[in-house]
Amino acid sequence: MELEYIGPERAEEISEIAYPLFAEVYDYVPRDMLDEFLEETQTPERIREQIADGLRYAFILEDGVRVGYVCYGMDDRGMYLSKLYIFREFRRRGTGSKVIDAVEAEARSMGAARIHLDVNYRNEDAIRLYRRKGFVEGERIGYMRVIMSKPLTPSDDDPDP
């Protein structure tokens, strides 16, 4: 697994794969609601705004093939994992776990005390993955999302824990 970070000039490329990925992951969400969410968050313009605000976007590559994308950045609560999406045919191969490990390593290097995210409560595969990686469920946001977080302890590699 490799992460290919992109800058604002490549926002269209992320947007192009976001639409089919979201349709695949959220096939139970009415299409008009999904389209509204995508227009609010995953158009090239919105992605460029998010990058300008400090979020990092990267394609997830397996053997040079784009299998999904991730977006994360620091906020006042630690490292925020905003998006982690992998196409269905590439799931259950350990890729998501490796991406989380990479984000966690970056969070540690930036001094974050925790990683947090919010996930659709019906996205059971994602919730299982996050639980396996040490995330615990917290409060609900609205009727569709749940916050999950993972405290970060100093790495065994850190000479000064």
Order of alpha helices (4+ residues) and beta strands (2+ residues): beta-alpha-alpha-alpha-beta-beta-beta-alpha-beta-alpha-beta-beta
